[in-house]
Amino acid sequence: MPPDKTVERLMARITELEIKQTYYDGSQDDLDRALIRMQEKIDTLLNEINKIRTVIESRPEQPIAPLSEETPPPHY
């Protein structure tokens, strides 16, 4: 194969790899942003769960009566 063709093939391959690398870099940035948003949502949900847990634990009475004390539903 003539040296010019080899150089052209190598240059084309390098260009192709550079394009792919740019695409992967963009995809990685998108994934990083999505992961950050997901972690923020998880943190928010954990805070909400902790607030609910605090409210439930601060109640002196049981929030749910034992089954034996529950009145039967109207269809019985």
HTML snippet that shows the backbone in 3Dmol.js (N, CA, C, O; Angstrom):
<script src="https://3Dmol.org/build/3Dmol-min.js"></script>
<div id="view" style="width:600px;height:400px;position:relative"></div>
<script>
const pdb = `
ATOM      1  N   MET A   1       0.855  -1.179   0.000  1.00  0.00           N
ATOM      2  CA  MET A   1       0.000   0.000   0.000  1.00  0.00           C
ATOM      3  C   MET A   1       0.895   1.234   0.000  1.00  0.00           C
ATOM      4  O   MET A   1       1.864   1.296   0.757  1.00  0.00           O
ATOM      5  N   PRO A   2       0.581   2.218  -0.842  1.00  0.00           N
ATOM      6  CA  PRO A   2       1.403   3.424  -0.892  1.00  0.00           C
ATOM      7  C   PRO A   2       1.361   4.174   0.433  1.00  0.00           C
ATOM      8  O   PRO A   2       0.348   4.159   1.132  1.00  0.00           O
ATOM      9  N   PRO A   3       2.458   4.824   0.769  1.00  0.00           N
ATOM     10  CA  PRO A   3       2.520   5.544   2.048  1.00  0.00           C
ATOM     11  C   PRO A   3       1.443   6.621   2.185  1.00  0.00           C
ATOM     12  O   PRO A   3       0.953   6.859   3.289  1.00  0.00           O
ATOM     13  N   ASP A   4       1.069   7.273   1.088  1.00  0.00           N
ATOM     14  CA  ASP A   4       0.037   8.312   1.155  1.00  0.00           C
ATOM     15  C   ASP A   4      -1.296   7.725   1.604  1.00  0.00           C
ATOM     16  O   ASP A   4      -2.004   8.323   2.414  1.00  0.00           O
ATOM     17  N   LYS A   5      -1.634   6.553   1.074  1.00  0.00           N
ATOM     18  CA  LYS A   5      -2.898   5.910   1.442  1.00  0.00           C
ATOM     19  C   LYS A   5      -2.884   5.504   2.917  1.00  0.00           C
ATOM     20  O   LYS A   5      -3.895   5.630   3.609  1.00  0.00           O
ATOM     21  N   THR A   6      -1.750   5.024   3.388  1.00  0.00           N
ATOM     22  CA  THR A   6      -1.635   4.614   4.789  1.00  0.00           C
ATOM     23  C   THR A   6      -1.827   5.823   5.699  1.00  0.00           C
ATOM     24  O   THR A   6      -2.530   5.741   6.706  1.00  0.00           O
ATOM     25  N   VAL A   7      -1.211   6.927   5.349  1.00  0.00           N
ATOM     26  CA  VAL A   7      -1.345   8.147   6.147  1.00  0.00           C
ATOM     27  C   VAL A   7      -2.793   8.635   6.123  1.00  0.00           C
ATOM     28  O   VAL A   7      -3.328   9.056   7.149  1.00  0.00           O
ATOM     29  N   GLU A   8      -3.418   8.578   4.959  1.00  0.00           N
ATOM     30  CA  GLU A   8      -4.816   9.002   4.847  1.00  0.00           C
ATOM     31  C   GLU A   8      -5.721   8.121   5.710  1.00  0.00           C
ATOM     32  O   GLU A   8      -6.611   8.618   6.400  1.00  0.00           O
ATOM     33  N   ARG A   9      -5.482   6.812   5.662  1.00  0.00           N
ATOM     34  CA  ARG A   9      -6.279   5.897   6.489  1.00  0.00           C
ATOM     35  C   ARG A   9      -6.083   6.180   7.972  1.00  0.00           C
ATOM     36  O   ARG A   9      -7.042   6.190   8.743  1.00  0.00           O
ATOM     37  N   LEU A  10      -4.845   6.408   8.363  1.00  0.00           N
ATOM     38  CA  LEU A  10      -4.561   6.701   9.772  1.00  0.00           C
ATOM     39  C   LEU A  10      -5.204   8.018  10.198  1.00  0.00           C
ATOM     40  O   LEU A  10      -5.762   8.117  11.291  1.00  0.00           O
ATOM     41  N   MET A  11      -5.125   9.016   9.344  1.00  0.00           N
ATOM     42  CA  MET A  11      -5.733  10.312   9.662  1.00  0.00           C
ATOM     43  C   MET A  11      -7.254  10.184   9.776  1.00  0.00           C
ATOM     44  O   MET A  11      -7.867  10.786  10.658  1.00  0.00           O
ATOM     45  N   ALA A  12      -7.856   9.404   8.886  1.00  0.00           N
ATOM     46  CA  ALA A  12      -9.302   9.191   8.933  1.00  0.00           C
ATOM     47  C   ALA A  12      -9.672   8.459  10.225  1.00  0.00           C
ATOM     48  O   ALA A  12     -10.668   8.784  10.872  1.00  0.00           O
ATOM     49  N   ARG A  13      -8.866   7.481  10.585  1.00  0.00           N
ATOM     50  CA  ARG A  13      -9.124   6.717  11.812  1.00  0.00           C
ATOM     51  C   ARG A  13      -8.980   7.623  13.041  1.00  0.00           C
ATOM     52  O   ARG A  13      -9.799   7.552  13.958  1.00  0.00           O
ATOM     53  N   ILE A  14      -7.972   8.450  13.067  1.00  0.00           N
ATOM     54  CA  ILE A  14      -7.784   9.387  14.188  1.00  0.00           C
ATOM     55  C   ILE A  14      -8.967  10.340  14.293  1.00  0.00           C
ATOM     56  O   ILE A  14      -9.464  10.602  15.388  1.00  0.00           O
ATOM     57  N   THR A  15      -9.415  10.855  13.160  1.00  0.00           N
ATOM     58  CA  THR A  15     -10.575  11.754  13.153  1.00  0.00           C
ATOM     59  C   THR A  15     -11.810  11.042  13.683  1.00  0.00           C
ATOM     60  O   THR A  15     -12.573  11.605  14.469  1.00  0.00           O
ATOM     61  N   GLU A  16     -12.003   9.801  13.250  1.00  0.00           N
ATOM     62  CA  GLU A  16     -13.140   9.013  13.716  1.00  0.00           C
ATOM     63  C   GLU A  16     -13.070   8.800  15.237  1.00  0.00           C
ATOM     64  O   GLU A  16     -14.074   8.923  15.939  1.00  0.00           O
ATOM     65  N   LEU A  17     -11.883   8.483  15.722  1.00  0.00           N
ATOM     66  CA  LEU A  17     -11.716   8.277  17.167  1.00  0.00           C
ATOM     67  C   LEU A  17     -11.943   9.571  17.955  1.00  0.00           C
ATOM     68  O   LEU A  17     -12.508   9.544  19.048  1.00  0.00           O
ATOM     69  N   GLU A  18     -11.507  10.685  17.403  1.00  0.00           N
ATOM     70  CA  GLU A  18     -11.728  11.971  18.068  1.00  0.00           C
ATOM     71  C   GLU A  18     -13.219  12.297  18.151  1.00  0.00           C
ATOM     72  O   GLU A  18     -13.695  12.801  19.168  1.00  0.00           O
ATOM     73  N   ILE A  19     -13.945  12.009  17.086  1.00  0.00           N
ATOM     74  CA  ILE A  19     -15.392  12.243  17.070  1.00  0.00           C
ATOM     75  C   ILE A  19     -16.066  11.366  18.119  1.00  0.00           C
ATOM     76  O   ILE A  19     -16.918  11.840  18.872  1.00  0.00           O
ATOM     77  N   LYS A  20     -15.688  10.089  18.171  1.00  0.00           N
ATOM     78  CA  LYS A  20     -16.263   9.182  19.158  1.00  0.00           C
ATOM     79  C   LYS A  20     -15.942   9.645  20.583  1.00  0.00           C
ATOM     80  O   LYS A  20     -16.805   9.608  21.459  1.00  0.00           O
ATOM     81  N   GLN A  21     -14.712  10.078  20.807  1.00  0.00           N
ATOM     82  CA  GLN A  21     -14.313  10.540  22.135  1.00  0.00           C
ATOM     83  C   GLN A  21     -15.123  11.767  22.546  1.00  0.00           C
ATOM     84  O   GLN A  21     -15.517  11.885  23.707  1.00  0.00           O
ATOM     85  N   THR A  22     -15.371  12.663  21.625  1.00  0.00           N
ATOM     86  CA  THR A  22     -16.181  13.844  21.913  1.00  0.00           C
ATOM     87  C   THR A  22     -17.601  13.430  22.290  1.00  0.00           C
ATOM     88  O   THR A  22     -18.182  13.980  23.225  1.00  0.00           O
ATOM     89  N   TYR A  23     -18.157  12.469  21.568  1.00  0.00           N
ATOM     90  CA  TYR A  23     -19.494  11.961  21.863  1.00  0.00           C
ATOM     91  C   TYR A  23     -19.518  11.334  23.255  1.00  0.00           C
ATOM     92  O   TYR A  23     -20.436  11.590  24.034  1.00  0.00           O
ATOM     93  N   TYR A  24     -18.515  10.514  23.574  1.00  0.00           N
ATOM     94  CA  TYR A  24     -18.473   9.856  24.874  1.00  0.00           C
ATOM     95  C   TYR A  24     -18.292  10.864  26.005  1.00  0.00           C
ATOM     96  O   TYR A  24     -18.863  10.699  27.083  1.00  0.00           O
ATOM     97  N   ASP A  25     -17.501  11.904  25.762  1.00  0.00           N
ATOM     98  CA  ASP A  25     -17.337  12.948  26.778  1.00  0.00           C
ATOM     99  C   ASP A  25     -18.674  13.629  27.057  1.00  0.00           C
ATOM    100  O   ASP A  25     -19.021  13.876  28.212  1.00  0.00           O
ATOM    101  N   GLY A  26     -19.421  13.931  25.998  1.00  0.00           N
ATOM    102  CA  GLY A  26     -20.739  14.548  26.169  1.00  0.00           C
ATOM    103  C   GLY A  26     -21.695  13.622  26.898  1.00  0.00           C
ATOM    104  O   GLY A  26     -22.454  14.063  27.761  1.00  0.00           O
ATOM    105  N   SER A  27     -21.662  12.345  26.558  1.00  0.00           N
ATOM    106  CA  SER A  27     -22.525  11.374  27.228  1.00  0.00           C
ATOM    107  C   SER A  27     -22.159  11.265  28.707  1.00  0.00           C
ATOM    108  O   SER A  27     -23.039  11.180  29.563  1.00  0.00           O
ATOM    109  N   GLN A  28     -20.874  11.269  29.001  1.00  0.00           N
ATOM    110  CA  GLN A  28     -20.422  11.187  30.389  1.00  0.00           C
ATOM    111  C   GLN A  28     -20.892  12.406  31.171  1.00  0.00           C
ATOM    112  O   GLN A  28     -21.319  12.275  32.319  1.00  0.00           O
ATOM    113  N   ASP A  29     -20.820  13.580  30.572  1.00  0.00           N
ATOM    114  CA  ASP A  29     -21.310  14.789  31.240  1.00  0.00           C
ATOM    115  C   ASP A  29     -22.805  14.692  31.513  1.00  0.00           C
ATOM    116  O   ASP A  29     -23.267  15.070  32.590  1.00  0.00           O
ATOM    117  N   ASP A  30     -23.564  14.189  30.543  1.00  0.00           N
ATOM    118  CA  ASP A  30     -25.006  14.012  30.734  1.00  0.00           C
ATOM    119  C   ASP A  30     -25.299  13.044  31.874  1.00  0.00           C
ATOM    120  O   ASP A  30     -26.177  13.294  32.701  1.00  0.00           O
ATOM    121  N   LEU A  31     -24.565  11.945  31.913  1.00  0.00           N
ATOM    122  CA  LEU A  31     -24.754  10.958  32.974  1.00  0.00           C
ATOM    123  C   LEU A  31     -24.375  11.525  34.335  1.00  0.00           C
ATOM    124  O   LEU A  31     -25.046  11.248  35.329  1.00  0.00           O
ATOM    125  N   ASP A  32     -23.315  12.309  34.390  1.00  0.00           N
ATOM    126  CA  ASP A  32     -22.910  12.941  35.650  1.00  0.00           C
ATOM    127  C   ASP A  32     -24.005  13.868  36.170  1.00  0.00           C
ATOM    128  O   ASP A  32     -24.323  13.856  37.359  1.00  0.00           O
ATOM    129  N   ARG A  33     -24.580  14.671  35.273  1.00  0.00           N
ATOM    130  CA  ARG A  33     -25.649  15.587  35.687  1.00  0.00           C
ATOM    131  C   ARG A  33     -26.882  14.818  36.154  1.00  0.00           C
ATOM    132  O   ARG A  33     -27.523  15.198  37.134  1.00  0.00           O
ATOM    133  N   ALA A  34     -27.213  13.735  35.447  1.00  0.00           N
ATOM    134  CA  ALA A  34     -28.363  12.925  35.840  1.00  0.00           C
ATOM    135  C   ALA A  34     -28.121  12.285  37.206  1.00  0.00           C
ATOM    136  O   ALA A  34     -29.035  12.218  38.028  1.00  0.00           O
ATOM    137  N   LEU A  35     -26.929  11.828  37.448  1.00  0.00           N
ATOM    138  CA  LEU A  35     -26.597  11.211  38.729  1.00  0.00           C
ATOM    139  C   LEU A  35     -26.683  12.227  39.859  1.00  0.00           C
ATOM    140  O   LEU A  35     -27.160  11.907  40.947  1.00  0.00           O
ATOM    141  N   ILE A  36     -26.230  13.433  39.611  1.00  0.00           N
ATOM    142  CA  ILE A  36     -26.317  14.492  40.628  1.00  0.00           C
ATOM    143  C   ILE A  36     -27.779  14.796  40.934  1.00  0.00           C
ATOM    144  O   ILE A  36     -28.144  14.928  42.102  1.00  0.00           O
ATOM    145  N   ARG A  37     -28.625  14.910  39.904  1.00  0.00           N
ATOM    146  CA  ARG A  37     -30.055  15.164  40.125  1.00  0.00           C
ATOM    147  C   ARG A  37     -30.703  14.027  40.909  1.00  0.00           C
ATOM    148  O   ARG A  37     -31.512  14.268  41.804  1.00  0.00           O
ATOM    149  N   MET A  38     -30.350  12.793  40.574  1.00  0.00           N
ATOM    150  CA  MET A  38     -30.915  11.651  41.279  1.00  0.00           C
ATOM    151  C   MET A  38     -30.497  11.658  42.748  1.00  0.00           C
ATOM    152  O   MET A  38     -31.314  11.376  43.624  1.00  0.00           O
ATOM    153  N   GLN A  39     -29.238  11.977  43.020  1.00  0.00           N
ATOM    154  CA  GLN A  39     -28.775  12.013  44.405  1.00  0.00           C
ATOM    155  C   GLN A  39     -29.479  13.122  45.176  1.00  0.00           C
ATOM    156  O   GLN A  39     -29.809  12.947  46.349  1.00  0.00           O
ATOM    157  N   GLU A  40     -29.712  14.260  44.530  1.00  0.00           N
ATOM    158  CA  GLU A  40     -30.450  15.339  45.187  1.00  0.00           C
ATOM    159  C   GLU A  40     -31.872  14.894  45.523  1.00  0.00           C
ATOM    160  O   GLU A  40     -32.381  15.201  46.601  1.00  0.00           O
ATOM    161  N   LYS A  41     -32.512  14.176  44.607  1.00  0.00           N
ATOM    162  CA  LYS A  41     -33.868  13.675  44.867  1.00  0.00           C
ATOM    163  C   LYS A  41     -33.859  12.656  46.001  1.00  0.00           C
ATOM    164  O   LYS A  41     -34.747  12.669  46.853  1.00  0.00           O
ATOM    165  N   ILE A  42     -32.867  11.779  46.016  1.00  0.00           N
ATOM    166  CA  ILE A  42     -32.757  10.788  47.094  1.00  0.00           C
ATOM    167  C   ILE A  42     -32.582  11.495  48.428  1.00  0.00           C
ATOM    168  O   ILE A  42     -33.214  11.125  49.417  1.00  0.00           O
ATOM    169  N   ASP A  43     -31.724  12.512  48.461  1.00  0.00           N
ATOM    170  CA  ASP A  43     -31.517  13.264  49.700  1.00  0.00           C
ATOM    171  C   ASP A  43     -32.809  13.923  50.165  1.00  0.00           C
ATOM    172  O   ASP A  43     -33.125  13.908  51.355  1.00  0.00           O
ATOM    173  N   THR A  44     -33.558  14.501  49.223  1.00  0.00           N
ATOM    174  CA  THR A  44     -34.833  15.132  49.564  1.00  0.00           C
ATOM    175  C   THR A  44     -35.807  14.104  50.127  1.00  0.00           C
ATOM    176  O   THR A  44     -36.464  14.358  51.137  1.00  0.00           O
ATOM    177  N   LEU A  45     -35.904  12.946  49.480  1.00  0.00           N
ATOM    178  CA  LEU A  45     -36.805  11.900  49.951  1.00  0.00           C
ATOM    179  C   LEU A  45     -36.389  11.376  51.324  1.00  0.00           C
ATOM    180  O   LEU A  45     -37.246  11.102  52.165  1.00  0.00           O
ATOM    181  N   LEU A  46     -35.103  11.234  51.557  1.00  0.00           N
ATOM    182  CA  LEU A  46     -34.639  10.787  52.870  1.00  0.00           C
ATOM    183  C   LEU A  46     -34.995  11.802  53.950  1.00  0.00           C
ATOM    184  O   LEU A  46     -35.377  11.431  55.059  1.00  0.00           O
ATOM    185  N   ASN A  47     -34.868  13.082  53.619  1.00  0.00           N
ATOM    186  CA  ASN A  47     -35.254  14.122  54.581  1.00  0.00           C
ATOM    187  C   ASN A  47     -36.743  14.039  54.893  1.00  0.00           C
ATOM    188  O   ASN A  47     -37.146  14.170  56.049  1.00  0.00           O
ATOM    189  N   GLU A  48     -37.559  13.824  53.869  1.00  0.00           N
ATOM    190  CA  GLU A  48     -38.998  13.700  54.076  1.00  0.00           C
ATOM    191  C   GLU A  48     -39.320  12.476  54.933  1.00  0.00           C
ATOM    192  O   GLU A  48     -40.164  12.544  55.826  1.00  0.00           O
ATOM    193  N   ILE A  49     -38.657  11.376  54.663  1.00  0.00           N
ATOM    194  CA  ILE A  49     -38.881  10.167  55.458  1.00  0.00           C
ATOM    195  C   ILE A  49     -38.514  10.421  56.913  1.00  0.00           C
ATOM    196  O   ILE A  49     -39.236  10.006  57.821  1.00  0.00           O
ATOM    197  N   ASN A  50     -37.405  11.095  57.135  1.00  0.00           N
ATOM    198  CA  ASN A  50     -36.989  11.388  58.509  1.00  0.00           C
ATOM    199  C   ASN A  50     -37.986  12.302  59.210  1.00  0.00           C
ATOM    200  O   ASN A  50     -38.249  12.131  60.400  1.00  0.00           O
ATOM    201  N   LYS A  51     -38.544  13.269  58.485  1.00  0.00           N
ATOM    202  CA  LYS A  51     -39.570  14.141  59.079  1.00  0.00           C
ATOM    203  C   LYS A  51     -40.799  13.324  59.457  1.00  0.00           C
ATOM    204  O   LYS A  51     -41.346  13.488  60.548  1.00  0.00           O
ATOM    205  N   ILE A  52     -41.233  12.445  58.561  1.00  0.00           N
ATOM    206  CA  ILE A  52     -42.408  11.610  58.834  1.00  0.00           C
ATOM    207  C   ILE A  52     -42.125  10.694  60.030  1.00  0.00           C
ATOM    208  O   ILE A  52     -42.975  10.520  60.903  1.00  0.00           O
ATOM    209  N   ARG A  53     -40.938  10.122  60.058  1.00  0.00           N
ATOM    210  CA  ARG A  53     -40.566   9.244  61.168  1.00  0.00           C
ATOM    211  C   ARG A  53     -40.600  10.008  62.492  1.00  0.00           C
ATOM    212  O   ARG A  53     -41.074   9.489  63.503  1.00  0.00           O
ATOM    213  N   THR A  54     -40.099  11.229  62.482  1.00  0.00           N
ATOM    214  CA  THR A  54     -40.100  12.043  63.698  1.00  0.00           C
ATOM    215  C   THR A  54     -41.526  12.329  64.160  1.00  0.00           C
ATOM    216  O   THR A  54     -41.822  12.248  65.352  1.00  0.00           O
ATOM    217  N   VAL A  55     -42.400  12.659  63.228  1.00  0.00           N
ATOM    218  CA  VAL A  55     -43.796  12.929  63.579  1.00  0.00           C
ATOM    219  C   VAL A  55     -44.443  11.678  64.156  1.00  0.00           C
ATOM    220  O   VAL A  55     -45.124  11.748  65.179  1.00  0.00           O
ATOM    221  N   ILE A  56     -44.241  10.550  63.519  1.00  0.00           N
ATOM    222  CA  ILE A  56     -44.846   9.302  63.984  1.00  0.00           C
ATOM    223  C   ILE A  56     -44.304   8.918  65.356  1.00  0.00           C
ATOM    224  O   ILE A  56     -45.066   8.522  66.237  1.00  0.00           O
ATOM    225  N   GLU A  57     -43.015   9.033  65.534  1.00  0.00           N
ATOM    226  CA  GLU A  57     -42.408   8.653  66.813  1.00  0.00           C
ATOM    227  C   GLU A  57     -42.777   9.616  67.938  1.00  0.00           C
ATOM    228  O   GLU A  57     -42.736   9.237  69.109  1.00  0.00           O
ATOM    229  N   SER A  58     -43.132  10.839  67.605  1.00  0.00           N
ATOM    230  CA  SER A  58     -43.470  11.819  68.646  1.00  0.00           C
ATOM    231  C   SER A  58     -44.900  11.657  69.143  1.00  0.00           C
ATOM    232  O   SER A  58     -45.272  12.240  70.161  1.00  0.00           O
ATOM    233  N   ARG A  59     -45.694  10.878  68.442  1.00  0.00           N
ATOM    234  CA  ARG A  59     -47.082  10.665  68.866  1.00  0.00           C
ATOM    235  C   ARG A  59     -47.097   9.711  70.052  1.00  0.00           C
ATOM    236  O   ARG A  59     -46.485   8.644  70.001  1.00  0.00           O
ATOM    237  N   PRO A  60     -47.788  10.087  71.113  1.00  0.00           N
ATOM    238  CA  PRO A  60     -47.797   9.220  72.286  1.00  0.00           C
ATOM    239  C   PRO A  60     -48.660   7.970  72.095  1.00  0.00           C
ATOM    240  O   PRO A  60     -48.357   6.920  72.660  1.00  0.00           O
ATOM    241  N   GLU A  61     -49.709   8.073  71.319  1.00  0.00           N
ATOM    242  CA  GLU A  61     -50.588   6.925  71.123  1.00  0.00           C
ATOM    243  C   GLU A  61     -50.193   6.162  69.865  1.00  0.00           C
ATOM    244  O   GLU A  61     -49.458   6.663  69.013  1.00  0.00           O
ATOM    245  N   GLN A  62     -50.686   4.974  69.776  1.00  0.00           N
ATOM    246  CA  GLN A  62     -50.449   4.167  68.599  1.00  0.00           C
ATOM    247  C   GLN A  62     -51.249   4.763  67.435  1.00  0.00           C
ATOM    248  O   GLN A  62     -52.431   5.059  67.606  1.00  0.00           O
ATOM    249  N   PRO A  63     -50.647   4.944  66.272  1.00  0.00           N
ATOM    250  CA  PRO A  63     -51.400   5.499  65.143  1.00  0.00           C
ATOM    251  C   PRO A  63     -52.439   4.519  64.588  1.00  0.00           C
ATOM    252  O   PRO A  63     -53.403   4.932  63.945  1.00  0.00           O
ATOM    253  N   ILE A  64     -52.242   3.234  64.836  1.00  0.00           N
ATOM    254  CA  ILE A  64     -53.166   2.224  64.330  1.00  0.00           C
ATOM    255  C   ILE A  64     -53.618   1.372  65.512  1.00  0.00           C
ATOM    256  O   ILE A  64     -52.795   0.866  66.274  1.00  0.00           O
ATOM    257  N   ALA A  65     -54.910   1.222  65.653  1.00  0.00           N
ATOM    258  CA  ALA A  65     -55.442   0.406  66.743  1.00  0.00           C
ATOM    259  C   ALA A  65     -55.206  -1.071  66.437  1.00  0.00           C
ATOM    260  O   ALA A  65     -55.135  -1.464  65.273  1.00  0.00           O
ATOM    261  N   PRO A  66     -55.086  -1.889  67.489  1.00  0.00           N
ATOM    262  CA  PRO A  66     -54.967  -3.326  67.240  1.00  0.00           C
ATOM    263  C   PRO A  66     -56.197  -3.834  66.492  1.00  0.00           C
ATOM    264  O   PRO A  66     -57.281  -3.261  66.604  1.00  0.00           O
ATOM    265  N   LEU A  67     -56.026  -4.889  65.745  1.00  0.00           N
ATOM    266  CA  LEU A  67     -57.102  -5.429  64.922  1.00  0.00           C
ATOM    267  C   LEU A  67     -58.329  -5.784  65.756  1.00  0.00           C
ATOM    268  O   LEU A  67     -59.458  -5.624  65.291  1.00  0.00           O
ATOM    269  N   SER A  68     -58.123  -6.257  66.966  1.00  0.00           N
ATOM    270  CA  SER A  68     -59.247  -6.634  67.823  1.00  0.00           C
ATOM    271  C   SER A  68     -60.094  -5.410  68.233  1.00  0.00           C
ATOM    272  O   SER A  68     -61.268  -5.563  68.571  1.00  0.00           O
ATOM    273  N   GLU A  69     -59.522  -4.232  68.204  1.00  0.00           N
ATOM    274  CA  GLU A  69     -60.233  -3.016  68.583  1.00  0.00           C
ATOM    275  C   GLU A  69     -60.850  -2.289  67.386  1.00  0.00           C
ATOM    276  O   GLU A  69     -61.643  -1.364  67.564  1.00  0.00           O
ATOM    277  N   GLU A  70     -60.499  -2.691  66.204  1.00  0.00           N
ATOM    278  CA  GLU A  70     -61.032  -2.035  65.001  1.00  0.00           C
ATOM    279  C   GLU A  70     -62.488  -2.413  64.808  1.00  0.00           C
ATOM    280  O   GLU A  70     -62.873  -3.565  65.010  1.00  0.00           O
ATOM    281  N   THR A  71     -63.295  -1.439  64.416  1.00  0.00           N
ATOM    282  CA  THR A  71     -64.679  -1.750  64.091  1.00  0.00           C
ATOM    283  C   THR A  71     -64.718  -2.391  62.709  1.00  0.00           C
ATOM    284  O   THR A  71     -63.955  -2.011  61.820  1.00  0.00           O
ATOM    285  N   PRO A  72     -65.594  -3.348  62.534  1.00  0.00           N
ATOM    286  CA  PRO A  72     -65.634  -4.020  61.226  1.00  0.00           C
ATOM    287  C   PRO A  72     -66.118  -3.058  60.146  1.00  0.00           C
ATOM    288  O   PRO A  72     -66.873  -2.128  60.431  1.00  0.00           O
ATOM    289  N   PRO A  73     -65.696  -3.273  58.938  1.00  0.00           N
ATOM    290  CA  PRO A  73     -66.142  -2.421  57.831  1.00  0.00           C
ATOM    291  C   PRO A  73     -67.644  -2.559  57.610  1.00  0.00           C
ATOM    292  O   PRO A  73     -68.235  -3.553  58.034  1.00  0.00           O
ATOM    293  N   PRO A  74     -68.270  -1.595  56.960  1.00  0.00           N
ATOM    294  CA  PRO A  74     -69.721  -1.586  56.820  1.00  0.00           C
ATOM    295  C   PRO A  74     -70.290  -2.775  56.038  1.00  0.00           C
ATOM    296  O   PRO A  74     -71.472  -3.086  56.179  1.00  0.00           O
ATOM    297  N   HIS A  75     -69.498  -3.423  55.242  1.00  0.00           N
ATOM    298  CA  HIS A  75     -70.038  -4.517  54.433  1.00  0.00           C
ATOM    299  C   HIS A  75     -70.154  -5.830  55.212  1.00  0.00           C
ATOM    300  O   HIS A  75     -70.590  -6.833  54.648  1.00  0.00           O
ATOM    301  N   TYR A  76     -69.771  -5.848  56.504  1.00  0.00           N
ATOM    302  CA  TYR A  76     -69.926  -7.073  57.323  1.00  0.00           C
ATOM    303  C   TYR A  76     -71.256  -7.123  57.985  1.00  0.00           C
ATOM    304  O   TYR A  76     -71.552  -8.076  58.705  1.00  0.00           O
TER     305      TYR A  76
END
`;
const viewer = $3Dmol.createViewer("view");
viewer.addModel(pdb, "pdb");
viewer.setStyle({}, {cartoon: {color: "spectrum"}});
viewer.zoomTo();
viewer.render();
</script>
